[in-house]
Amino acid sequence: MPPYVIDAVLSEYPFPGFLEPVRKRAEEFERAHPEYRIDIRGCFYEDLPAEVSRLALAGTPPVLASYYSGATQQAIDTVTADGRPLFTPVGAAVAGRAEILGERVVLDDLIAACRGFYTIGGELAAVPLTLSTMLLYANTTILRAAGVERVPRTWAELTAACEKVAALDGGPEYAITWPDDGKLFQHAVAQQGGLLVDNAGGRAGRAGRVDLSGIEIMDYVSWWNHLNERGWYLYTGAFEDWIGSGQAFAERRVAFRFGSSFEIAAMTAIGRAGGFGVTAAFLPHNERIAPVGNWIGGDALWLADGLDPAVRDGALAFVQYLNSPRAGAEWHRAVGSTPATYGAVAALEAEGWFEAEPLHRVATAQLERTDGTPGSDAPLFPGSHGIQTAIMAAMEDVLVRGAEPYGRFGRATAEAQKALDAYNATCLGTGPRDRSWLLVGT
């Protein structure tokens, strides 16, 4: 048996065989480094923070764990039985080295938007395993019939396109759909460089105040509600209903849909099966403000603190290997994860992947618009589940019950602040934690 074992608890998602490519990379790493064994265990991403916390409190924490981006604050707040933070920043552990166990360090090669999201308190806290953002999907067959000459780039252009689609004889029942999901609010606010929480979105220090009624979010709510009031927007009737919105697009009940970059292959397959054209494009932005940021999805690898140096370096070397250009390119092709490094992008370019599959280039190009200013990254939410629920409930009241947006989102701010305060109180307190801190805001 190899003397050094690296236990890794990695996020699972509802895609068949999702972690199989990672297990293959682990086998390759073991052959190159026979003194190490990589033990990988999958855990559903919403359950992972609770499972890792349980292991840490029992004195058997994993060496590596991949937390969903929306659970980043939970990773920061996970502690050992003696109350010490479980994880150490990967940047500090690498300590400026160019290679570890012969594996080239890729931290400086990370896509800038991705590196920015995981830079917390001035230090790179974790290294991406998967990466995604939000895109616009369009039925190009319907757009041509409606006389929409190009895919909309701004909210105003999308509004005009929806009007044309709605006027089309024999056209779809609605023009557009997307889920009532907190991720899309975060994306819209990041596009405009706004801040939903203080302390530079939680990166210069723990967030203590939340505001869901700022101009950036209210402009988004007002535009969204305008589409709804005109009868052009389809609300499927449930929070986070990605399946329902996808079905509406597949059934040609809409011409446009907002969705994850992970869905590029699935959305184009829907078009082929349904006999219509599909394209992917940048998510439209507020035309009054040049876009500066994006929501960041996916998950990242966190490194346990206090490891034996040989185990620590084995884990760090494996993290670099997973993000090597070849491995990153293969991961992208296998599961649709947006390349997390420029090296992976270059490898895909060199093999002609983007020439053959140009829609897969869109997410990387959109992420390159992130300018690194405060607000351009999605926030770190303490109490993310409660905050996200407050946002979604407020929007449903506006869409379905005709609630006045400013007043309703003012109440949502109070609800979100209560969730944030409760989370901070339990994580910063000395007694047993309320288990609600482990709820993941998706």
LUMROVO-269579 format. One record per residue (C-alpha): residue number from 0; residue in one letter; chain; z, x negated, y negated. Coordinates in nm, 3 decimals, padded with zeros to 5 digits. Example, Ala and Ser with C-alpha at 12.3 -4.5 7.8 and 13.67 -1.06 7.14 Angstrom:
LUMROVO-269579
   resi   resn   chain         w         u         v
      0      A       A    00.780   -01.230    00.450
      1      S       A    00.714   -01.367    00.106
***
This chain:
LUMROVO-269579
   resi   resn   chain         w         u         v
      0      M       A    00.000    00.000    00.000
      1      P       A   -00.083   -00.134   -00.349
      2      P       A    00.232   -00.247   -00.529
      3      Y       A    00.162   -00.050   -00.847
      4      V       A    00.120    00.328   -00.846
      5      I       A    00.000    00.515   -01.153
      6      D       A    00.092    00.883   -01.137
      7      A       A   -00.131    01.097   -01.359
      8      V       A   -00.087    01.469   -01.429
      9      L       A   -00.415    01.591   -01.576
     10      S       A   -00.514    01.921   -01.730
     11      E       A   -00.715    02.156   -01.513
     12      Y       A   -00.947    02.420   -01.660
     13      P       A   -01.110    02.721   -01.490
     14      F       A   -01.421    02.528   -01.389
     15      P       A   -01.485    02.446   -01.021
     16      G       A   -01.427    02.082   -00.932
     17      F       A   -01.341    01.994   -01.292
     18      L       A   -01.141    01.678   -01.211
     19      E       A   -01.361    01.549   -00.929
     20      P       A   -01.551    01.305   -01.154
     21      V       A   -01.218    01.161   -01.273
     22      R       A   -01.104    01.116   -00.914
     23      K       A   -01.427    00.926   -00.841
     24      R       A   -01.362    00.699   -01.140
     25      A       A   -01.010    00.643   -01.005
     26      E       A   -01.152    00.533   -00.669
     27      E       A   -01.388    00.292   -00.846
     28      F       A   -01.099    00.152   -01.049
     29      E       A   -00.892    00.100   -00.736
     30      R       A   -01.175   -00.094   -00.572
     31      A       A   -01.202   -00.317   -00.878
     32      H       A   -00.822   -00.349   -00.907
     33      P       A   -00.683   -00.325   -00.551
     34      E       A   -00.330   -00.391   -00.668
     35      Y       A   -00.327   -00.038   -00.821
     36      R       A   -00.335    00.313   -00.682
     37      I       A   -00.416    00.604   -00.911
     38      D       A   -00.252    00.930   -00.798
     39      I       A   -00.409    01.224   -00.981
     40      R       A   -00.262    01.572   -00.978
     41      G       A   -00.421    01.863   -01.162
     42      C       A   -00.215    02.117   -01.353
     43      F       A   -00.345    02.420   -01.544
     44      Y       A   -00.356    02.311   -01.906
     45      E       A   -00.125    02.583   -02.036
     46      D       A    00.136    02.494   -01.771
     47      L       A    00.114    02.117   -01.809
     48      P       A    00.368    02.071   -02.092
     49      A       A    00.632    02.256   -01.891
     50      E       A    00.553    02.062   -01.574
     51      V       A    00.566    01.722   -01.743
     52      S       A    00.890    01.814   -01.920
     53      R       A    01.039    01.918   -01.585
     54      L       A    00.940    01.587   -01.429
     55      A       A    01.072    01.389   -01.725
     56      L       A    01.410    01.563   -01.721
     57      A       A    01.431    01.504   -01.345
     58      G       A    01.376    01.131   -01.397
     59      T       A    01.029    01.125   -01.234
     60      P       A    00.784    01.145   -01.525
     61      P       A    00.417    01.066   -01.476
     62      V       A    00.274    00.744   -01.614
     63      L       A   -00.015    00.935   -01.773
     64      A       A   -00.053    01.299   -01.873
     65      S       A   -00.346    01.472   -02.041
     66      Y       A   -00.235    01.732   -02.294
     67      Y       A   -00.469    01.997   -02.435
     68      S       A   -00.534    01.931   -02.804
     69      G       A   -00.342    02.245   -02.900
     70      A       A   -00.035    02.109   -02.718
     71      T       A   -00.027    01.778   -02.906
     72      Q       A    00.303    01.861   -03.075
     73      Q       A    00.455    01.943   -02.736
     74      A       A    00.354    01.598   -02.613
     75      I       A    00.525    01.439   -02.913
     76      D       A    00.839    01.643   -02.850
     77      T       A    00.868    01.588   -02.474
     78      V       A    01.180    01.386   -02.395
     79      T       A    01.349    01.214   -02.103
     80      A       A    01.687    01.315   -01.960
     81      D       A    01.864    01.089   -02.214
     82      G       A    01.676    01.245   -02.507
     83      R       A    01.426    00.965   -02.576
     84      P       A    01.060    01.053   -02.648
     85      L       A    00.871    01.035   -02.319
     86      F       A    00.550    00.896   -02.463
     87      T       A    00.464    00.586   -02.664
     88      P       A    00.157    00.557   -02.889
     89      V       A   -00.136    00.413   -02.698
     90      G       A   -00.242    00.210   -03.001
     91      A       A    00.094    00.034   -03.010
     92      A       A    00.084   -00.034   -02.635
     93      V       A   -00.264   -00.187   -02.657
     94      A       A   -00.129   -00.406   -02.939
     95      G       A   -00.464   -00.526   -03.066
     96      R       A   -00.594   -00.656   -02.732
     97      A       A   -00.973   -00.663   -02.681
     98      E       A   -00.946   -00.616   -02.306
     99      I       A   -00.684   -00.526   -02.048
    100      L       A   -00.719   -00.643   -01.687
    101      G       A   -01.082   -00.717   -01.767
    102      E       A   -01.154   -00.364   -01.897
    103      R       A   -01.287   -00.361   -02.252
    104      V       A   -01.063   -00.175   -02.497
    105      V       A   -01.255    00.116   -02.650
    106      L       A   -01.008    00.240   -02.911
    107      D       A   -01.219    00.118   -03.202
    108      D       A   -01.526    00.281   -03.045
    109      L       A   -01.383    00.634   -03.046
    110      I       A   -01.580    00.898   -03.235
    111      A       A   -01.420    00.894   -03.581
    112      A       A   -01.329    01.265   -03.582
    113      C       A   -01.161    01.229   -03.245
    114      R       A   -00.972    00.916   -03.345
    115      G       A   -00.859    01.090   -03.663
    116      F       A   -00.722    01.391   -03.478
    117      Y       A   -00.505    01.175   -03.250
    118      T       A   -00.388    00.938   -03.524
    119      I       A   -00.036    01.054   -03.602
    120      G       A    00.200    00.876   -03.836
    121      G       A   -00.063    00.606   -03.883
    122      E       A   -00.081    00.519   -03.511
    123      L       A   -00.326    00.626   -03.239
    124      A       A   -00.102    00.840   -03.020
    125      A       A   -00.335    00.924   -02.730
    126      V       A   -00.689    00.863   -02.604
    127      P       A   -00.928    01.151   -02.539
    128      L       A   -01.028    01.247   -02.190
    129      T       A   -01.232    01.553   -02.288
    130      L       A   -01.367    01.651   -02.628
    131      S       A   -01.516    01.969   -02.772
    132      T       A   -01.568    02.159   -03.095
    133      M       A   -01.710    02.496   -03.205
    134      L       A   -02.083    02.571   -03.237
    135      L       A   -02.316    02.859   -03.320
    136      Y       A   -02.533    02.994   -03.037
    137      A       A   -02.840    03.202   -03.119
    138      N       A   -03.091    03.413   -02.926
    139      T       A   -03.411    03.268   -03.071
    140      T       A   -03.625    03.544   -02.921
    141      I       A   -03.440    03.808   -03.124
    142      L       A   -03.441    03.587   -03.433
    143      R       A   -03.821    03.552   -03.424
    144      A       A   -03.863    03.926   -03.382
    145      A       A   -03.631    03.989   -03.678
    146      G       A   -03.812    03.740   -03.901
    147      V       A   -03.523    03.494   -03.920
    148      E       A   -03.713    03.169   -03.974
    149      R       A   -03.432    02.920   -03.912
    150      V       A   -03.089    02.917   -03.760
    151      P       A   -02.833    02.991   -04.036
    152      R       A   -02.634    02.701   -04.176
    153      T       A   -02.394    02.881   -04.412
    154      W       A   -02.195    03.202   -04.414
    155      A       A   -02.438    03.350   -04.668
    156      E       A   -02.739    03.259   -04.457
    157      L       A   -02.573    03.405   -04.148
    158      T       A   -02.494    03.726   -04.336
    159      A       A   -02.859    03.758   -04.438
    160      A       A   -02.972    03.691   -04.081
    161      C       A   -02.735    03.954   -03.944
    162      E       A   -02.880    04.207   -04.187
    163      K       A   -03.231    04.134   -04.058
    164      V       A   -03.119    04.160   -03.696
    165      A       A   -02.946    04.491   -03.768
    166      A       A   -03.269    04.629   -03.921
    167      L       A   -03.482    04.530   -03.622
    168      D       A   -03.633    04.828   -03.436
    169      G       A   -03.510    04.817   -03.079
    170      G       A   -03.282    04.527   -03.166
    171      P       A   -02.932    04.455   -03.034
    172      E       A   -02.638    04.688   -03.082
    173      Y       A   -02.462    04.431   -03.302
    174      A       A   -02.578    04.113   -03.471
    175      I       A   -02.295    03.872   -03.392
    176      T       A   -01.972    03.824   -03.200
    177      W       A   -01.695    03.572   -03.159
    178      P       A   -01.340    03.602   -03.028
    179      D       A   -01.032    03.665   -03.238
    180      D       A   -00.893    03.320   -03.159
    181      G       A   -00.679    03.083   -03.361
    182      K       A   -00.913    02.792   -03.288
    183      L       A   -01.186    02.946   -03.502
    184      F       A   -00.948    02.992   -03.797
    185      Q       A   -00.853    02.626   -03.765
    186      H       A   -01.219    02.528   -03.760
    187      A       A   -01.304    02.733   -04.068
    188      V       A   -01.012    02.589   -04.264
    189      A       A   -01.092    02.231   -04.154
    190      Q       A   -01.454    02.278   -04.260
    191      Q       A   -01.321    02.348   -04.610
    192      G       A   -01.060    02.070   -04.605
    193      G       A   -00.771    02.312   -04.625
    194      L       A   -00.419    02.270   -04.488
    195      L       A   -00.245    02.537   -04.281
    196      V       A    00.077    02.332   -04.260
    197      D       A    00.238    02.067   -04.479
    198      N       A    00.271    01.689   -04.430
    199      A       A   -00.105    01.634   -04.414
    200      G       A   -00.145    01.891   -04.140
    201      G       A    00.148    01.750   -03.944
    202      R       A    00.011    01.394   -03.926
    203      A       A    00.222    01.231   -04.197
    204      G       A    00.539    01.392   -04.061
    205      R       A    00.658    01.697   -03.872
    206      A       A    00.521    02.017   -04.023
    207      G       A    00.790    02.234   -04.175
    208      R       A    00.595    02.492   -04.376
    209      V       A    00.297    02.708   -04.282
    210      D       A    00.068    02.911   -04.509
    211      L       A   -00.180    03.157   -04.362
    212      S       A   -00.281    03.307   -04.696
    213      G       A   -00.448    03.012   -04.868
    214      I       A   -00.794    03.043   -05.020
    215      E       A   -00.969    02.871   -04.728
    216      I       A   -00.841    03.110   -04.464
    217      M       A   -00.872    03.416   -04.686
    218      D       A   -01.234    03.339   -04.773
    219      Y       A   -01.304    03.323   -04.400
    220      V       A   -01.118    03.648   -04.332
    221      S       A   -01.301    03.825   -04.615
    222      W       A   -01.643    03.710   -04.497
    223      W       A   -01.564    03.800   -04.135
    224      N       A   -01.439    04.144   -04.237
    225      H       A   -01.754    04.202   -04.444
    226      L       A   -01.965    04.156   -04.131
    227      N       A   -01.730    04.393   -03.948
    228      E       A   -01.742    04.662   -04.216
    229      R       A   -02.122    04.656   -04.216
    230      G       A   -02.118    04.718   -03.841
    231      W       A   -02.279    04.384   -03.760
    232      Y       A   -01.982    04.214   -03.593
    233      L       A   -01.870    04.304   -03.240
    234      Y       A   -01.497    04.285   -03.173
    235      T       A   -01.447    04.310   -02.797
    236      G       A   -01.093    04.443   -02.834
    237      A       A   -00.883    04.153   -02.704
    238      F       A   -00.751    03.823   -02.833
    239      E       A   -00.929    03.506   -02.713
    240      D       A   -01.194    03.708   -02.531
    241      W       A   -01.443    03.431   -02.458
    242      I       A   -01.566    03.604   -02.144
    243      G       A   -01.632    03.933   -02.321
    244      S       A   -01.817    03.771   -02.609
    245      G       A   -02.022    03.567   -02.364
    246      Q       A   -02.116    03.881   -02.170
    247      A       A   -02.226    04.051   -02.491
    248      F       A   -02.459    03.758   -02.564
    249      A       A   -02.593    03.758   -02.206
    250      E       A   -02.659    04.132   -02.224
    251      R       A   -02.847    04.085   -02.555
    252      R       A   -02.603    04.312   -02.736
    253      V       A   -02.583    04.042   -03.006
    254      A       A   -02.814    03.773   -03.143
    255      F       A   -02.543    03.524   -03.245
    256      R       A   -02.220    03.402   -03.090
    257      F       A   -01.963    03.140   -03.185
    258      G       A   -01.854    02.933   -02.887
    259      S       A   -01.730    02.601   -02.756
    260      S       A   -01.955    02.299   -02.721
    261      F       A   -01.842    02.299   -02.357
    262      E       A   -02.063    02.606   -02.313
    263      I       A   -02.399    02.448   -02.400
    264      A       A   -02.524    02.433   -02.041
    265      A       A   -02.386    02.778   -01.957
    266      M       A   -02.536    02.940   -02.266
    267      T       A   -02.881    02.793   -02.208
    268      A       A   -02.861    02.904   -01.844
    269      I       A   -02.780    03.257   -01.964
    270      G       A   -03.099    03.249   -02.169
    271      R       A   -03.312    03.131   -01.879
    272      A       A   -03.168    03.400   -01.652
    273      G       A   -03.221    03.668   -01.915
    274      G       A   -03.567    03.558   -02.022
    275      F       A   -03.481    03.469   -02.382
    276      G       A   -03.454    03.151   -02.583
    277      V       A   -03.117    03.001   -02.677
    278      T       A   -03.033    02.731   -02.925
    279      A       A   -02.710    02.568   -03.037
    280      A       A   -02.641    02.466   -03.396
    281      F       A   -02.365    02.358   -03.632
    282      L       A   -02.110    02.631   -03.693
    283      P       A   -02.203    02.784   -04.032
    284      H       A   -01.976    02.696   -04.323
    285      N       A   -01.870    02.838   -04.657
    286      E       A   -02.168    02.771   -04.881
    287      R       A   -01.941    02.701   -05.178
    288      I       A   -01.788    02.393   -05.016
    289      A       A   -01.960    02.101   -04.842
    290      P       A   -01.818    02.089   -04.487
    291      V       A   -01.570    01.806   -04.428
    292      G       A   -01.403    01.874   -04.093
    293      N       A   -01.391    02.037   -03.751
    294      W       A   -01.157    02.182   -03.497
    295      I       A   -01.106    01.935   -03.212
    296      G       A   -01.071    02.065   -02.857
    297      G       A   -01.035    01.906   -02.517
    298      D       A   -00.740    01.695   -02.411
    299      A       A   -00.609    01.341   -02.439
    300      L       A   -00.424    01.091   -02.222
    301      W       A   -00.065    01.013   -02.320
    302      L       A    00.119    00.704   -02.192
    303      A       A    00.485    00.708   -02.083
    304      D       A    00.720    00.469   -02.261
    305      G       A    00.942    00.210   -02.096
    306      L       A    00.708    00.123   -01.810
    307      D       A    00.701   -00.197   -01.612
    308      P       A    00.443   -00.413   -01.799
    309      A       A    00.216   -00.430   -01.492
    310      V       A    00.217   -00.051   -01.455
    311      R       A    00.167   -00.005   -01.829
    312      D       A   -00.134   -00.237   -01.835
    313      G       A   -00.281   -00.079   -01.523
    314      A       A   -00.260    00.262   -01.688
    315      L       A   -00.408    00.132   -02.013
    316      A       A   -00.691   -00.038   -01.824
    317      F       A   -00.767    00.287   -01.640
    318      V       A   -00.776    00.478   -01.969
    319      Q       A   -01.029    00.227   -02.105
    320      Y       A   -01.234    00.254   -01.786
    321      L       A   -01.247    00.633   -01.813
    322      N       A   -01.388    00.592   -02.163
    323      S       A   -01.631    00.311   -02.083
    324      P       A   -01.990    00.393   -02.184
    325      R       A   -02.106    00.463   -01.827
    326      A       A   -01.801    00.668   -01.730
    327      G       A   -01.810    00.862   -02.057
    328      A       A   -02.178    00.942   -02.012
    329      E       A   -02.124    01.059   -01.655
    330      W       A   -01.828    01.275   -01.760
    331      H       A   -02.043    01.439   -02.029
    332      R       A   -02.322    01.518   -01.786
    333      A       A   -02.082    01.643   -01.518
    334      V       A   -01.863    01.882   -01.720
    335      G       A   -02.016    01.912   -02.067
    336      S       A   -01.744    01.722   -02.250
    337      T       A   -01.875    01.592   -02.581
    338      P       A   -01.891    01.210   -02.565
    339      A       A   -01.569    01.066   -02.706
    340      T       A   -01.706    00.719   -02.785
    341      Y       A   -02.012    00.584   -02.961
    342      G       A   -02.076    00.373   -02.651
    343      A       A   -02.112    00.685   -02.437
    344      V       A   -02.350    00.835   -02.695
    345      A       A   -02.559    00.516   -02.688
    346      A       A   -02.567    00.518   -02.307
    347      L       A   -02.690    00.877   -02.304
    348      E       A   -02.951    00.794   -02.567
    349      A       A   -03.072    00.493   -02.369
    350      E       A   -03.125    00.693   -02.052
    351      G       A   -03.318    00.967   -02.237
    352      W       A   -03.057    01.238   -02.186
    353      F       A   -03.063    01.369   -02.541
    354      E       A   -03.443    01.366   -02.549
    355      A       A   -03.445    01.585   -02.239
    356      E       A   -03.141    01.794   -02.345
    357      P       A   -03.141    01.792   -02.727
    358      L       A   -02.881    02.068   -02.764
    359      H       A   -02.620    01.833   -02.619
    360      R       A   -02.659    01.615   -02.928
    361      V       A   -02.546    01.892   -03.163
    362      A       A   -02.169    01.866   -03.113
    363      T       A   -02.160    01.491   -03.178
    364      A       A   -02.372    01.533   -03.490
    365      Q       A   -02.141    01.805   -03.620
    366      L       A   -01.830    01.597   -03.554
    367      E       A   -01.982    01.317   -03.760
    368      R       A   -01.938    01.536   -04.069
    369      T       A   -01.559    01.494   -04.048
    370      D       A   -01.469    01.276   -04.346
    371      G       A   -01.112    01.180   -04.257
    372      T       A   -00.944    01.339   -04.559
    373      P       A   -00.622    01.541   -04.514
    374      G       A   -00.725    01.884   -04.392
    375      S       A   -01.047    01.771   -04.224
    376      D       A   -00.868    01.759   -03.888
    377      A       A   -00.720    02.063   -03.717
    378      P       A   -00.343    02.080   -03.774
    379      L       A   -00.055    01.986   -03.547
    380      F       A    00.136    02.312   -03.514
    381      P       A    00.502    02.313   -03.417
    382      G       A    00.540    02.652   -03.253
    383      S       A    00.165    02.676   -03.206
    384      H       A    00.180    02.979   -02.978
    385      G       A    00.371    03.188   -03.230
    386      I       A    00.153    03.075   -03.520
    387      Q       A   -00.170    03.147   -03.335
    388      T       A   -00.044    03.489   -03.227
    389      A       A    00.048    03.574   -03.587
    390      I       A   -00.303    03.480   -03.703
    391      M       A   -00.481    03.678   -03.433
    392      A       A   -00.263    03.988   -03.471
    393      A       A   -00.325    03.991   -03.847
    394      M       A   -00.702    03.965   -03.800
    395      E       A   -00.704    04.244   -03.543
    396      D       A   -00.519    04.468   -03.789
    397      V       A   -00.784    04.392   -04.053
    398      L       A   -01.078    04.449   -03.817
    399      V       A   -00.951    04.750   -03.624
    400      R       A   -00.697    04.922   -03.846
    401      G       A   -00.837    04.848   -04.190
    402      A       A   -00.535    04.649   -04.307
    403      E       A   -00.564    04.495   -04.653
    404      P       A   -00.633    04.126   -04.577
    405      Y       A   -00.416    03.951   -04.838
    406      G       A   -00.108    04.160   -04.770
    407      R       A   -00.150    04.143   -04.395
    408      F       A   -00.194    03.766   -04.388
    409      G       A    00.103    03.732   -04.622
    410      R       A    00.311    03.904   -04.354
    411      A       A    00.150    03.682   -04.091
    412      T       A    00.268    03.378   -04.285
    413      A       A    00.627    03.500   -04.261
    414      E       A    00.586    03.563   -03.887
    415      A       A    00.431    03.219   -03.835
    416      Q       A    00.704    03.049   -04.039
    417      K       A    00.966    03.211   -03.819
    418      A       A    00.790    03.071   -03.509
    419      L       A    00.761    02.725   -03.664
    420      D       A    01.129    02.724   -03.768
    421      A       A    01.242    02.833   -03.422
    422      Y       A    01.034    02.563   -03.254
    423      N       A    01.163    02.289   -03.482
    424      A       A    01.521    02.407   -03.445
    425      T       A    01.513    02.394   -03.065
    426      C       A    01.325    02.063   -03.044
    427      L       A    01.539    01.889   -03.306
    428      G       A    01.867    02.037   -03.191
    429      T       A    02.116    01.877   -02.954
    430      G       A    02.165    02.162   -02.709
    431      P       A    01.944    02.300   -02.434
    432      R       A    01.601    02.397   -02.560
    433      D       A    01.469    02.750   -02.563
    434      R       A    01.178    02.745   -02.318
    435      S       A    00.951    02.908   -02.574
    436      W       A    00.882    02.559   -02.712
    437      L       A    00.659    02.501   -02.406
    438      L       A    00.421    02.789   -02.483
    439      V       A    00.078    02.650   -02.567
    440      G       A   -00.116    02.794   -02.859
    441      T       A   -00.472    02.790   -02.730
***
